[in-house]
Amino acid sequence: MTTSDDSARPSVESAQNEAPSVLEALQVYRAAEAAMRRRTGAAMGLGESDILALRFVLDNHAAGRVTAPKDITQYLGISSASTSVLLTRLERGGFVERRPSSVDRRSIEVVPTPAAEGDTGPMLAVANAQMADATQELTPEEAVVVTSFLARMRETVDRIGHRRKDSS
């Protein structure tokens, strides 16, 4: 017997048939997001990695979390030397400061400057608000499905590079 709930739910076969279109839509979204980051970076005189690092520092600062250079290294998946060069660019641009850690004076923490919070904060906030507006069309059930799917995709892509390193 088929209930109304069963008839509304797609079959496993139809879900498998849709997988390529879901992946294609995800790839198109990722390309659009990367283009947005490049445009935002160009407007601010920063590269894509610079924007990602600055956003990471701003988000951590807003949440009350300390950001160390090693955190940026891990977040971006780049070398510590590349992180140092990136932080020098952000520092020279007036976006961040490196200062001794308030907890362990031997380590360094990266903090956004007031100018970065004032100049880039609103620009990134506008982008976030526009993307948040797009999510308002989702039903609560759809939001759960999308969030769960994106979490699984993030876990999957996080494992991909690590498997290669672990197996060598």
Backbone as CSV, one residue per row, in Angstrom:
resi,resn,N_x,N_y,N_z,CA_x,CA_y,CA_z,C_x,C_y,C_z
1,MET,0.841,-1.170,0.000,0.000,0.000,0.000,0.890,1.237,0.000
2,THR,0.536,2.206,-0.820,1.302,3.440,-0.928,0.576,4.542,-0.188
3,THR,1.281,5.158,0.738,0.689,6.296,1.443,0.999,7.557,0.662
4,SER,0.330,8.630,1.020,0.580,9.892,0.322,2.019,10.346,0.540
5,ASP,2.602,10.014,1.719,3.998,10.376,1.971,4.929,9.606,1.042
6,ASP,4.632,8.309,0.809,5.467,7.493,-0.066,5.420,7.990,-1.501
7,SER,4.255,8.426,-1.963,4.142,8.866,-3.353,4.851,10.195,-3.586
8,ALA,5.009,10.994,-2.540,5.694,12.279,-2.683,7.212,12.107,-2.648
9,ARG,7.671,10.997,-2.106,9.107,10.754,-1.977,9.633,10.119,-3.264
10,PRO,10.731,10.659,-3.828,11.270,10.072,-5.050,11.870,8.695,-4.770
11,SER,11.847,7.850,-5.772,12.423,6.523,-5.621,13.944,6.630,-5.619
12,VAL,14.588,5.568,-5.135,16.051,5.526,-5.124,16.570,5.651,-6.550
13,GLU,15.895,4.984,-7.478,16.317,5.025,-8.884,16.233,6.443,-9.447
14,SER,15.145,7.156,-9.163,15.033,8.516,-9.698,16.054,9.435,-9.039
15,ALA,16.348,9.201,-7.758,17.371,10.004,-7.076,18.741,9.761,-7.703
16,GLN,19.041,8.505,-8.043,20.319,8.188,-8.688,20.400,8.816,-10.073
17,ASN,19.269,8.880,-10.774,19.251,9.500,-12.096,19.498,11.005,-12.012
18,GLU,19.119,11.612,-10.889,19.288,13.057,-10.715,20.678,13.430,-10.199
19,ALA,21.447,12.459,-9.718,22.757,12.757,-9.132,23.657,13.565,-10.066
20,PRO,23.766,13.210,-11.352,24.620,14.032,-12.227,24.152,15.484,-12.328
21,SER,22.855,15.725,-12.363,22.389,17.109,-12.457,22.625,17.854,-11.146
22,VAL,22.569,17.158,-10.015,22.866,17.790,-8.727,24.341,18.188,-8.686
23,LEU,25.217,17.277,-9.114,26.648,17.591,-9.126,26.958,18.725,-10.095
24,GLU,26.293,18.736,-11.237,26.500,19.822,-12.200,26.041,21.156,-11.607
25,ALA,24.893,21.163,-10.954,24.398,22.394,-10.324,25.369,22.867,-9.241
26,LEU,25.932,21.930,-8.494,26.901,22.275,-7.457,28.165,22.871,-8.076
27,GLN,28.634,22.293,-9.178,29.823,22.822,-9.857,29.567,24.218,-10.414
28,VAL,28.393,24.431,-10.977,28.041,25.754,-11.506,27.987,26.767,-10.362
29,TYR,27.407,26.371,-9.229,27.361,27.258,-8.059,28.771,27.596,-7.589
30,ARG,29.634,26.579,-7.485,31.005,26.816,-7.014,31.746,27.768,-7.940
31,ALA,31.547,27.628,-9.242,32.188,28.535,-10.203,31.670,29.958,-10.021
32,ALA,30.363,30.094,-9.814,29.776,31.425,-9.608,30.294,32.047,-8.313
33,GLU,30.419,31.232,-7.269,30.925,31.743,-5.994,32.386,32.167,-6.119
34,ALA,33.190,31.379,-6.842,34.596,31.742,-7.051,34.695,33.050,-7.836
35,ALA,33.832,33.215,-8.832,33.819,34.464,-9.605,33.443,35.646,-8.711
36,MET,32.482,35.431,-7.811,32.093,36.491,-6.872,33.268,36.869,-5.974
37,ARG,34.017,35.858,-5.495,35.177,36.146,-4.650,36.237,36.924,-5.430
38,ARG,36.437,36.555,-6.712,37.412,37.289,-7.531,36.975,38.736,-7.727
39,ARG,35.681,38.952,-7.990,35.180,40.328,-8.167,35.331,41.130,-6.879
40,THR,34.970,40.505,-5.763,35.092,41.179,-4.470,36.552,41.499,-4.184
41,GLY,37.419,40.524,-4.435,38.846,40.733,-4.217,39.403,41.835,-5.094
42,ALA,38.995,41.848,-6.360,39.475,42.890,-7.274,39.046,44.267,-6.782
43,ALA,37.823,44.361,-6.290,37.328,45.644,-5.776,38.124,46.093,-4.553
44,MET,38.667,45.127,-3.820,39.424,45.445,-2.604,40.931,45.383,-2.830
45,GLY,41.357,45.001,-4.044,42.782,44.867,-4.326,43.394,43.620,-3.717
46,LEU,42.599,42.556,-3.573,43.058,41.311,-2.961,42.812,40.131,-3.886
47,GLY,43.636,39.080,-3.727,43.432,37.839,-4.454,42.408,36.961,-3.754
48,GLU,42.050,35.866,-4.415,41.019,34.975,-3.869,41.432,34.368,-2.526
49,SER,42.684,33.922,-2.413,43.147,33.365,-1.133,43.159,34.430,-0.049
50,ASP,43.506,35.658,-0.440,43.501,36.761,0.525,42.090,36.983,1.071
51,ILE,41.111,36.969,0.168,39.708,37.163,0.569,39.266,36.041,1.506
52,LEU,39.601,34.797,1.146,39.219,33.665,1.997,39.855,33.786,3.380
53,ALA,41.133,34.149,3.422,41.819,34.290,4.711,41.223,35.436,5.523
54,LEU,40.965,36.563,4.867,40.401,37.711,5.576,39.017,37.385,6.123
55,ARG,38.221,36.716,5.320,36.881,36.338,5.787,36.987,35.402,6.988
56,PHE,37.928,34.468,6.936,38.164,33.532,8.038,38.535,34.296,9.312
57,VAL,39.453,35.261,9.193,39.875,36.064,10.345,38.704,36.886,10.880
58,LEU,37.955,37.525,9.975,36.800,38.336,10.398,35.740,37.480,11.090
59,ASP,35.440,36.308,10.513,34.433,35.415,11.109,34.874,34.939,12.491
60,ASN,36.144,34.536,12.608,36.654,34.094,13.911,36.592,35.227,14.927
61,HIS,37.003,36.409,14.507,36.997,37.565,15.410,35.571,37.868,15.884
62,ALA,34.625,37.845,14.957,33.222,38.120,15.304,32.674,37.078,16.276
63,ALA,33.172,35.828,16.166,32.711,34.750,17.046,33.529,34.670,18.337
64,GLY,34.502,35.577,18.500,35.312,35.568,19.710,36.409,34.521,19.712
65,ARG,36.737,33.981,18.524,37.797,32.975,18.423,39.104,33.644,17.997
66,VAL,40.196,33.162,18.545,41.520,33.656,18.180,41.960,32.947,16.901
67,THR,42.620,33.681,16.013,43.147,33.095,14.781,44.663,33.160,14.815
68,ALA,45.294,32.009,14.705,46.749,31.925,14.605,47.110,31.691,13.137
69,PRO,48.321,32.043,12.730,48.721,31.771,11.344,48.525,30.308,10.951
70,LYS,48.801,29.381,11.882,48.626,27.954,11.555,47.163,27.618,11.250
71,ASP,46.227,28.345,11.850,44.807,28.124,11.559,44.503,28.486,10.105
72,ILE,45.095,29.575,9.633,44.908,30.002,8.238,45.563,28.993,7.306
73,THR,46.756,28.514,7.681,47.454,27.495,6.894,46.568,26.270,6.710
74,GLN,45.981,25.801,7.803,45.114,24.621,7.735,43.838,24.915,6.963
75,TYR,43.244,26.063,7.187,41.984,26.418,6.534,42.147,26.493,5.019
76,LEU,43.226,27.127,4.568,43.435,27.289,3.127,44.164,26.110,2.493
77,GLY,44.799,25.267,3.317,45.546,24.136,2.774,46.798,24.582,2.035
78,ILE,47.468,25.597,2.574,48.686,26.108,1.950,49.846,25.944,2.921
79,SER,51.055,26.184,2.438,52.234,26.042,3.295,52.328,27.206,4.275
80,SER,53.129,27.008,5.313,53.319,28.095,6.277,54.046,29.268,5.627
81,ALA,54.929,28.994,4.665,55.610,30.081,3.950,54.606,30.898,3.142
82,SER,53.680,30.214,2.462,52.644,30.923,1.696,51.742,31.730,2.619
83,THR,51.452,31.171,3.789,50.631,31.891,4.764,51.335,33.159,5.217
84,SER,52.629,33.066,5.444,53.398,34.232,5.877,53.360,35.332,4.818
85,VAL,53.529,34.958,3.549,53.472,35.935,2.449,52.072,36.540,2.362
86,LEU,51.045,35.707,2.474,49.657,36.173,2.422,49.387,37.164,3.556
87,LEU,49.825,36.830,4.761,49.595,37.721,5.902,50.350,39.037,5.745
88,THR,51.527,38.980,5.144,52.272,40.217,4.882,51.484,41.112,3.928
89,ARG,50.892,40.516,2.884,50.052,41.297,1.949,48.870,41.923,2.675
90,LEU,48.177,41.121,3.493,47.019,41.637,4.226,47.427,42.711,5.230
91,GLU,48.584,42.522,5.836,49.070,43.505,6.806,49.430,44.816,6.097
92,ARG,50.154,44.714,4.984,50.530,45.916,4.226,49.310,46.640,3.675
93,GLY,48.260,45.885,3.371,47.024,46.484,2.875,46.177,47.102,3.978
94,GLY,46.596,46.909,5.222,45.865,47.485,6.343,44.651,46.682,6.772
95,PHE,44.610,45.378,6.406,43.452,44.545,6.720,43.599,43.764,8.022
96,VAL,44.836,43.357,8.354,45.065,42.575,9.574,46.320,43.071,10.277
97,GLU,46.431,42.668,11.529,47.646,42.894,12.316,48.055,41.561,12.915
98,ARG,49.362,41.344,12.979,49.897,40.199,13.712,50.412,40.749,15.040
99,ARG,49.963,40.123,16.115,50.413,40.590,17.434,50.642,39.391,18.344
100,PRO,51.421,39.602,19.403,51.640,38.495,20.342,50.307,38.025,20.926
101,SER,50.197,36.728,21.084,48.976,36.143,21.640,48.739,36.652,23.051
102,SER,47.498,36.916,23.360,47.148,37.359,24.714,47.235,36.206,25.712
103,VAL,47.232,34.974,25.207,47.293,33.790,26.067,48.735,33.311,26.229
104,ASP,49.446,33.197,25.106,50.815,32.695,25.096,51.658,33.706,24.326
105,ARG,52.398,34.527,25.023,53.128,35.632,24.398,54.142,35.157,23.351
106,ARG,54.459,33.859,23.327,55.414,33.353,22.337,54.764,33.139,20.988
107,SER,53.453,32.964,20.950,52.771,32.726,19.677,52.125,34.014,19.171
108,ILE,51.740,33.959,17.910,51.178,35.131,17.228,49.696,34.896,16.968
109,GLU,48.912,35.947,17.087,47.511,35.877,16.658,47.290,36.932,15.578
110,VAL,46.363,36.634,14.710,46.031,37.526,13.599,44.675,38.140,13.904
111,VAL,44.618,39.463,13.876,43.361,40.160,14.169,43.046,41.135,13.039
112,PRO,41.763,41.304,12.744,41.402,42.289,11.720,41.593,43.698,12.262
113,THR,41.959,44.597,11.392,42.072,46.000,11.793,40.675,46.612,11.813
114,PRO,40.515,47.714,12.525,39.218,48.405,12.478,38.833,48.789,11.044
115,ALA,39.842,49.134,10.226,39.559,49.479,8.824,38.997,48.274,8.076
116,ALA,39.567,47.086,8.331,39.073,45.879,7.658,37.638,45.598,8.062
117,GLU,37.360,45.756,9.342,35.989,45.526,9.810,35.046,46.568,9.232
118,GLY,35.517,47.794,9.125,34.669,48.866,8.601,34.509,48.830,7.099
119,ASP,35.604,48.530,6.370,35.561,48.548,4.907,35.048,47.244,4.321
120,THR,35.637,46.138,4.760,35.270,44.859,4.164,34.068,44.240,4.832
121,GLY,33.905,44.511,6.122,32.762,43.935,6.834,31.453,44.216,6.131
122,PRO,31.160,45.488,5.817,29.903,45.779,5.123,29.813,45.126,3.739
123,MET,30.938,45.096,2.999,30.913,44.489,1.662,30.586,43.002,1.754
124,LEU,31.251,42.316,2.696,30.981,40.890,2.876,29.597,40.677,3.481
125,ALA,29.169,41.593,4.340,27.840,41.479,4.953,26.748,41.589,3.898
126,VAL,26.926,42.475,2.923,25.939,42.612,1.843,25.857,41.311,1.054
127,ALA,27.015,40.742,0.721,27.028,39.470,-0.013,26.342,38.380,0.802
128,ASN,26.662,38.307,2.097,26.026,37.303,2.964,24.519,37.508,3.038
129,ALA,24.085,38.758,3.148,22.647,39.052,3.240,21.929,38.647,1.959
130,GLN,22.545,38.908,0.816,21.913,38.536,-0.451,21.807,37.019,-0.583
131,MET,22.840,36.300,-0.142,22.778,34.838,-0.199,21.763,34.314,0.813
132,ALA,21.676,34.951,1.976,20.687,34.541,2.977,19.276,34.742,2.445
133,ASP,19.067,35.821,1.689,17.750,36.061,1.090,17.339,34.900,0.190
134,ALA,18.305,34.356,-0.554,17.999,33.242,-1.456,17.546,32.007,-0.682
135,THR,18.022,31.854,0.553,17.633,30.680,1.342,16.237,30.809,1.936
136,GLN,15.702,32.020,1.967,14.384,32.247,2.565,13.268,31.517,1.818
137,GLU,13.524,31.157,0.567,12.507,30.455,-0.221,12.398,28.979,0.149
138,LEU,13.372,28.467,0.900,13.348,27.056,1.283,12.345,26.811,2.403
139,THR,11.651,25.696,2.309,10.823,25.269,3.436,11.774,24.742,4.514
140,PRO,11.317,24.626,5.750,12.192,24.056,6.782,12.694,22.658,6.407
141,GLU,11.846,21.861,5.790,12.240,20.508,5.386,13.319,20.562,4.314
142,GLU,13.158,21.463,3.337,14.162,21.606,2.282,15.485,22.095,2.868
143,ALA,15.413,22.996,3.826,16.628,23.511,4.459,17.400,22.387,5.145
144,VAL,16.688,21.467,5.800,17.336,20.329,6.453,18.024,19.454,5.411
145,VAL,17.345,19.182,4.304,17.911,18.342,3.243,19.158,19.002,2.647
146,VAL,19.064,20.282,2.320,20.191,20.996,1.715,21.369,21.046,2.684
147,THR,21.105,21.368,3.939,22.168,21.461,4.938,22.854,20.116,5.124
148,SER,22.080,19.062,5.201,22.630,17.721,5.355,23.474,17.341,4.139
149,PHE,22.962,17.619,2.949,23.691,17.317,1.716,25.019,18.076,1.676
150,LEU,24.986,19.370,1.976,26.209,20.172,1.921,27.218,19.718,2.974
151,ALA,26.751,19.302,4.134,27.658,18.780,5.166,28.334,17.502,4.675
152,ARG,27.563,16.611,4.031,28.149,15.378,3.489,29.150,15.692,2.380
153,MET,28.832,16.664,1.532,29.752,17.045,0.458,31.035,17.639,1.043
154,ARG,30.910,18.473,2.072,32.099,19.057,2.700,32.977,17.966,3.291
155,GLU,32.365,17.012,3.992,33.125,15.907,4.570,33.818,15.105,3.475
156,THR,33.131,14.900,2.368,33.699,14.149,1.252,34.902,14.867,0.667
157,VAL,34.759,16.157,0.361,35.886,16.877,-0.242,37.026,17.059,0.755
158,ASP,36.726,17.153,2.034,37.789,17.246,3.036,38.626,15.969,3.068
159,ARG,38.004,14.824,2.826,38.718,13.543,2.854,39.550,13.309,1.601
160,ILE,39.183,13.884,0.486,39.823,13.562,-0.793,41.326,13.812,-0.762
161,GLY,41.768,14.993,-0.416,43.194,15.295,-0.377,43.931,14.525,0.694
162,HIS,43.278,14.267,1.815,43.921,13.571,2.926,44.185,12.113,2.589
163,ARG,43.321,11.491,1.813,43.528,10.087,1.442,44.817,9.934,0.656
164,ARG,45.061,10.851,-0.285,46.269,10.779,-1.087,47.505,10.897,-0.207
165,LYS,47.497,11.841,0.724,48.642,12.038,1.611,48.836,10.827,2.515
166,ASP,47.726,10.282,3.037,47.805,9.152,3.958,48.293,7.886,3.264
167,SER,47.941,7.706,1.983,48.266,6.464,1.295,49.670,6.476,0.716
168,SER,50.368,7.615,0.746,51.722,7.639,0.183,52.765,7.286,1.191
